[in-house]
C-alpha cells in the first residue's frame, strides 16, 4: 500500500477507483452496507492509533479528544447509515405515480483538512461508499501520513468483505511549490464526478470553478448568545467543554459569546471557575500581537492549548489557563478577535437588549462565518425564534455545546458529519450537514395517474376576492 501511495498519479488513482466503482455500483444494499460497516469498524477500532499519529504528524489538538472524536463521529455516522436505503428503490408514491431509484454519482474526490486528518477521512469514506461510489482522498500535505493510514485500513477492510480495495484511493498534494500542489488538486477535481471539499475557502472556490459538480464547506466563526433566562452554570459548562475540546480545532467551536448585561459578570465568574482566564486590556494587546503578528493568524496558534498560546504572548499569569477570555466591543477586520481563531481563545461581547444581541451576531457572521452556524443559551422561546428567523446560518443550536452538537449529536436530530456546508451565504451549494444523501443520484419513474385539473377559481379565488381579476 505504501508504494502505491508514494507513486500513484492522480489519473491512475481515479482510473482505479472508477473501475472498482463500476463493479461496486451493481452491489446490493446488503453488500454496500457490509462495506460501510467494515470501513467504520476499521476506523473505530483503530481510533487510538490514528489519534496518536495525527498528533505526532500535525501537532494540532490533543490525543484524548482526537480518540473521542474518531470514535464518536464514526459511531454516530454508522448509526445514521445503518438501515438507510441508498441502493435501488428509495420510495414509491402510487398516488403521484412516482418511484424513486437511487444511483451512484460515480467517483468522488475528497480534499480533507489538517485539523482532523483521521476522523474526517473515515467519515468521508463511509458516506461516499454508502451511495455505491468510489472515493479518491487528497489530504492537506501536513496530514498525509494519518490519511494514508486510514486509506490503508479502509482498503484492507473492504477486502475482508469481498469489496474491491480500489474503491478507496489516495493522492498526495505535496509538491515543490504551492502552484504545483494547486494544479494537482485541480487535476483531481477535473477527473472525478463530484468533489467534496472539507478544507479552506480557497480550495472550496477552486472546486466550484473546476467544472465538476462540488460540495464545499463554510468558514466557522460561531457566535453564541446567552440571555437573561439562561442557566448560566449549565451554559458555562457546555461552552468551556466545547471551546477546549481538541483545543478548538473544530470549525464549530464557539468563537464569540454575546452576553446580556445583567448576567455578564455571573457568566464571567462561571467561565473563570472552569479554567478561563480573563485578560486585562494590556494582556489583550499583547495576545493580539502574538496571534496576528503580520495581520494573519500565526501558524503557532491553531489547535494549541491556552497555556502555550499564553506563553507565546508572554502572559505569565495565564500559564495554567484552559481558556483565554478576551472582552471586545468592535467587529470586523480592525478587531481580529471577532473572527475565527481555531484555538481556546474566546471573545465576549455585552448587550443591553435582544435586538442588539441579534445585530451583533449578524455582524460577526457577516465578517466571518456566513452561513455556518450560531447558537443561543436561553429558556425564552421568543428569543430563540427571533434569532432563528434572522440568522443567515445553516444551524442554530439551542442550549448545546456547539462543537459537539453542530456536526450531529446523539442528543439532537442533526446528521453526523465532519463536513458542514454554509449555503449560498457561505459560498456553498447547500446548507446541509453533508451525508450519504448528497452522494446519490435519483431516477424518478413516472407512471400515468388520473388527471386532476384545477379551476381558475380554485387557484386564484382568494386573489380575485382581494384584487379582482
C-alpha positions in Angstrom: 0.0 0.0 0.0 2.8 2.5 0.9 4.4 2.1 -2.6 1.1 2.8 -4.3 0.6 5.9 -2.2 4.1 7.1 -2.9 4.0 6.6 -6.7 0.4 6.6 -8.0 -0.6 9.5 -10.2 -3.9 11.4 -10.0 -5.1 9.8 -13.2 -4.1 6.3 -12.1 -5.9 6.8 -8.8 -9.1 8.0 -10.5 -8.9 5.2 -13.1 -8.6 2.5 -10.4 -11.4 3.9 -8.4 -13.6 4.2 -11.4 -13.0 0.6 -12.5 -13.8 -0.6 -8.9 -16.9 1.6 -8.7 -18.4 0.2 -11.9 -18.5 -3.2 -10.1 -19.5 -1.8 -6.7 -22.3 0.2 -8.3 -24.1 -3.1 -9.0 -23.8 -4.4 -5.4 -26.9 -5.0 -3.4 -27.9 -2.8 -0.4 -26.6 -5.6 1.9 -23.3 -5.8 0.2 -22.9 -2.0 0.3 -23.8 -1.9 3.9 -21.2 -4.6 4.7 -18.5 -2.4 3.0 -19.6 0.6 5.0 -19.6 -1.4 8.3 -16.2 -2.8 7.6 -14.6 0.6 7.0 -16.4 2.1 10.0 -15.1 -0.7 12.3 -11.6 -0.3 11.0 -11.6 3.4 11.8 -13.4 2.9 15.2 -11.2 0.1 16.4 -8.0 2.0 15.4 -9.1 5.3 17.0 -6.2 5.4 19.4 -3.5 4.7 16.9 -5.0 7.2 14.4 -5.2 9.9 17.1 -1.6 9.3 18.2 -0.4 9.5 14.6 -2.4 12.7 13.9 -0.8 14.4 16.9 2.7 13.3 16.0 2.3 14.4 12.4 0.4 17.7 12.8 1.0 18.9 16.4 -2.6 20.1 16.4 -5.2 19.3 19.1 -4.8 16.7 21.8 -4.6 12.9 21.9 -7.5 12.2 24.2 -10.0 14.3 22.4 -9.0 13.0 19.0 -9.6 9.5 20.2 -13.0 10.6 21.4 -13.7 12.4 18.1 -12.6 9.4 16.0 -14.9 7.1 17.9 -17.9 9.3 18.4 -18.1 10.6 14.9 -17.7 7.1 13.5 -20.3 5.7 15.9 -22.8 8.4 15.1 -22.3 8.2 11.4 -22.7 4.5 11.5 -25.9 4.9 13.4 -27.2 7.3 10.8 -26.2 5.0 7.9 -27.4 1.6 9.4 -30.7 0.6 7.8 -30.8 3.7 5.5 -31.8 2.9 1.9 -29.2 4.1 -0.6 -29.4 1.3 -3.3 -32.4 0.6 -5.6 -35.9 1.8 -4.8 -35.8 4.6 -2.3 -39.6 5.2 -2.1 -42.8 4.8 -4.1 -45.8 7.1 -4.1 -48.7 5.4 -6.0 -50.9 8.5 -5.6 -48.4 10.5 -7.7 -47.3 7.6 -9.9 -43.7 8.3 -8.8 -41.0 5.7 -7.9 -37.6 7.0 -6.9 -34.5 4.9 -7.6 -31.1 5.6 -6.1 -28.0 5.6 -8.4 -24.3 6.2 -7.5 -22.8 9.6 -8.5 -19.6 7.7 -9.5 -16.1 8.7 -8.2 -15.8 11.4 -5.5 -12.7 13.4 -5.0 -12.3 14.4 -1.3 -10.0 17.1 -0.1 -9.5 16.8 3.7 -8.2 19.2 6.4 -5.1 19.1 8.6 -7.2 19.7 11.7 -8.9 16.4 11.5 -6.8 14.1 9.3 -8.3 10.9 10.8 -11.9 11.5 11.7 -12.8 13.4 8.5 -11.3 10.8 6.2 -13.2 8.0 7.9 -16.4 9.9 7.8 -16.0 10.8 4.1 -15.2 7.3 3.0 -18.3 6.0 4.9 -20.8 8.4 3.5 -19.4 8.1 -0.1 -19.4 4.3 -0.1 -22.9 4.2 1.3 -24.1 5.6 -2.1 -22.3 2.9 -4.1 -19.4 5.2 -5.0 -15.6 5.2 -5.2 -13.5 7.8 -3.5 -10.1 9.4 -4.0 -8.9 11.2 -0.9 -6.4 14.1 -1.1 -5.3 15.3 2.3 -3.7 18.5 3.4 0.1 17.9 3.0 0.7 18.1 6.7 -1.8 15.3 7.4 -0.7 12.8 4.8 0.6 10.0 7.0 -2.6 9.9 9.0 -4.8 10.0 5.9 -2.7 7.3 4.3 -3.1 5.0 7.3 -6.9 5.5 7.2 -6.9 4.6 3.5 -4.8 1.6 4.2 -7.1 0.4 6.9 -10.2 1.0 4.7 -8.8 -0.9 1.8 -7.9 -3.9 4.0 -11.4 -3.8 5.5 -13.1 -3.8 2.1 -11.0 -6.8 1.0 -12.3 -8.7 4.0 -16.0 -8.4 2.9 -15.4 -9.0 -0.8 -15.5 -5.4 -2.0 -12.7 -4.1 -4.2 -10.0 -2.4 -2.3 -9.5 0.1 -5.2 -12.8 1.7 -4.3 -10.7 3.8 -1.9 -7.7 5.7 -3.3 -5.2 8.2 -2.1 -3.4 11.0 -3.9 -0.7 13.3 -2.4 -0.9 17.0 -2.8 2.7 17.5 -1.6 4.7 19.3 -4.2 7.7 21.6 -4.6 5.5 24.7 -4.9 2.1 25.8 -3.9 1.2 26.2 -7.6 2.2 22.6 -8.3 0.1 21.4 -5.3 -2.8 23.5 -6.5 -2.6 22.1 -10.0 -2.5 18.5 -8.7 -5.7 19.2 -6.7 -7.3 20.8 -9.8 -6.3 17.8 -11.9 -8.1 15.5 -9.4 -11.2 17.8 -9.3 -11.5 17.7 -13.1 -11.3 13.9 -13.4 -13.8 12.8 -10.8 -17.6 13.0 -11.0 -18.2 15.0 -7.8 -15.8 17.0 -5.5 -16.2 17.2 -1.7 -14.0 19.9 -0.1 -13.7 19.9 3.7 -11.0 22.4 3.7 -10.3 26.2 3.4 -12.2 28.7 1.3 -9.5 28.7 -1.4 -10.0 25.0 -2.1 -13.8 25.4 -2.0 -13.7 28.2 -4.5 -11.3 26.2 -6.7 -13.7 23.2 -6.6 -16.7 25.3 -7.7 -14.7 26.7 -10.6 -13.2 23.4 -11.6 -16.1 22.5 -14.0 -17.0 19.5 -11.8 -20.1 19.5 -9.5 -18.9 20.2 -6.0 -19.9 20.2 -2.3 -18.0 22.6 -0.1 -18.0 23.7 3.5 -18.1 27.2 5.0 -15.8 29.1 7.3 -16.7 28.7 11.0 -16.9 31.6 13.5 -19.9 30.7 15.6 -21.3 33.5 17.8 -23.5 32.3 20.7 -26.0 34.4 22.7 -26.5 34.0 26.4 -29.7 35.8 27.5 -31.1 36.5 31.0 -33.2 33.4 31.0 -30.3 31.1 30.6 -28.9 28.6 33.1 -25.6 30.3 33.5 -23.8 27.4 35.1 -25.0 24.9 32.5 -24.1 27.3 29.7 -20.6 27.8 31.1 -20.1 24.1 31.4 -21.1 23.4 27.8 -19.1 26.4 26.4 -15.9 25.6 28.2 -16.2 21.9 27.3 -16.8 22.8 23.7 -14.2 25.5 23.3 -11.4 23.5 24.9 -12.3 20.2 23.1 -9.3 19.2 20.9 -8.0 22.7 21.6 -10.8 24.2 19.4 -9.7 22.6 16.1 -13.4 22.2 15.2 -14.8 24.9 13.0 -18.0 24.7 15.1 -16.4 25.8 18.3 -17.8 28.9 19.9 -15.7 31.9 18.8 -17.7 34.7 20.5 -20.2 35.0 23.3 -22.8 37.7 23.2 -24.0 38.1 26.8 -26.9 40.0 28.3 -25.6 42.9 30.5 -27.5 41.8 33.7 -25.8 38.4 33.8 -22.4 39.4 32.2 -20.5 39.3 35.5 -22.1 36.0 36.5 -21.1 34.4 33.2 -17.6 35.7 33.5 -17.3 34.2 37.0 -18.7 30.9 35.8 -16.2 30.8 32.9 -13.3 31.6 35.2 -14.4 29.0 37.7 -13.9 26.4 34.9 -10.4 27.4 34.0 -11.0 30.6 31.9 -8.5 33.4 32.3 -10.0 37.0 31.8 -7.4 39.1 30.1 -6.7 42.7 31.0 -6.6 45.4 28.3 -2.8 45.3 28.2 -2.8 41.5 28.0 -5.3 41.6 25.2 -3.0 43.9 23.2 -0.1 41.5 23.7 -2.1 38.5 22.8 -3.4 40.1 19.6 0.2 41.0 18.6 1.3 37.4 19.2 -1.7 35.8 17.4 -1.7 38.1 14.4 1.9 39.2 14.0 1.6 40.2 10.3 -2.2 40.6 10.2 -2.7 36.9 9.6 -3.3 34.3 12.2 0.0 32.8 13.3 0.6 29.1 12.4 1.7 28.6 16.0 -1.8 29.2 17.3 -4.4 26.8 15.8 -5.2 23.7 17.8 -2.8 24.6 20.6 -3.5 24.7 24.4 -4.3 28.0 26.0 -1.2 27.7 28.2 1.0 27.5 25.1 -0.7 30.5 23.5 -0.3 32.4 26.7 3.4 31.7 26.8 3.7 32.8 23.2 2.2 36.2 24.2 4.3 36.4 27.4 1.2 36.2 29.6 2.7 34.6 32.7 -0.5 34.9 34.8 -2.4 32.8 32.3 0.1 29.9 32.3 -2.4 27.5 33.9 -5.5 28.6 31.9 -7.7 26.2 29.9 -9.3 29.1 28.1 -8.3 32.7 27.3 -11.2 35.2 27.6 -11.0 38.4 25.6 -13.6 41.2 26.1 -14.4 43.0 22.9 -16.7 45.7 21.5 -15.7 46.0 17.9 -16.4 43.7 15.0 -14.6 43.4 11.7 -11.1 43.4 10.2 -9.8 46.0 12.6 -10.8 43.7 15.5 -9.3 40.3 14.8 -10.7 38.7 17.9 -14.1 39.0 16.3 -13.0 36.4 13.7 -12.3 32.7 13.7 -9.3 31.8 16.0 -9.2 27.9 15.8 -7.9 28.0 19.4 -9.1 28.1 23.0 -9.4 31.9 22.8 -13.0 33.1 23.4 -14.2 36.6 22.6 -17.0 38.1 24.8 -19.4 40.9 24.0 -22.0 42.6 26.2 -25.5 43.6 25.0 -28.3 45.7 26.5 -31.4 44.4 24.6 -32.0 41.4 22.4 -32.2 43.4 19.2 -28.6 44.4 19.9 -27.6 40.8 20.5 -29.1 39.7 17.2 -27.4 42.6 15.4 -24.0 41.6 16.9 -24.5 38.0 15.8 -25.3 39.2 12.3 -22.3 41.5 12.1 -19.9 38.8 13.4 -21.2 36.3 10.8 -21.0 39.0 8.1 -17.4 39.5 8.9 -16.5 35.8 9.1 -18.7 32.7 9.3 -21.5 33.5 6.9 -24.0 30.6 6.6 -22.2 28.3 9.1 -23.8 28.4 12.5 -24.7 30.3 15.6 -26.3 29.4 19.0 -28.2 30.6 22.0 -28.5 29.6 25.6 -32.0 30.6 26.6 -35.3 29.4 28.0 -37.1 32.2 26.1 -38.8 30.7 23.1 -39.5 34.1 21.6 -35.8 35.0 21.7 -34.9 31.6 20.1 -37.4 32.1 17.4 -36.3 35.7 16.7 -32.7 34.6 16.3 -33.6 31.6 14.1 -35.8 33.8 11.9 -33.0 36.3 11.2 -29.6 34.5 11.3 -28.3 33.6 7.9 -26.9 30.2 9.0 -27.5 26.5 8.3 -27.7 25.6 12.0 -28.9 27.4 15.2 -28.0 25.4 18.3 -30.1 25.9 21.4 -28.6 25.2 24.9 -25.9 22.9 23.5 -22.1 22.6 23.4 -21.5 24.0 19.9 -18.6 21.9 18.6 -20.2 18.7 19.9 -23.8 19.3 18.6 -23.2 21.1 15.3 -22.0 18.1 13.3 -24.6 15.8 14.8 -25.1 14.5 18.3 -26.9 11.6 20.0 -28.9 14.2 21.8 -30.1 16.2 18.8 -31.5 15.4 15.3 -28.7 16.7 13.1 -26.9 14.3 10.8 -23.5 13.2 12.0 -20.8 14.7 9.7 -17.5 16.4 9.6 -18.5 18.5 6.6 -20.7 21.4 7.4 -22.0 23.4 4.4 -22.9 27.0 4.7 -25.4 27.6 1.9 -25.2 30.5 -0.6 -24.3 32.8 2.3 -21.0 31.0 2.7 -20.4 30.3 -1.0 -21.7 26.7 -0.9 -24.2 24.8 -3.0 -26.1 23.6 0.1 -26.6 24.5 3.8 -26.9 20.9 4.9 -24.8 18.7 7.1 -23.2 16.6 4.3 -24.1 13.0 4.5 -24.7 10.0 2.2 -27.8 11.5 0.6 -25.5 14.0 -1.2 -23.7 11.1 -2.9 -26.6 9.5 -4.8 -28.4 10.5 -7.9 -32.2 9.8 -8.1 -34.0 8.4 -11.1 -37.8 9.2 -10.9 -40.0 6.8 -12.7 -43.3 8.5 -13.7 -46.5 6.5 -14.4 -49.8 7.8 -15.6 -52.4 8.7 -12.9 -55.9 10.1 -13.2 -55.7 13.7 -14.2 -57.0 16.4 -11.8 -57.1 19.8 -13.5 -57.9 22.7 -11.1 -60.3 25.5 -12.0 -59.3 29.2 -12.2 -61.3 29.9 -9.0 -59.6 27.1 -7.1 -56.2 28.7 -7.8 -56.9 32.4 -7.9 -60.2 32.7 -5.9 -58.7 34.4 -2.9 -56.6 36.6 -5.1 -59.7 37.7 -7.1 -61.6 38.4 -3.9 -58.9 40.8 -2.8 -57.7 42.4 -6.0 -60.3 41.5 -8.7 -59.5 39.8 -12.0 
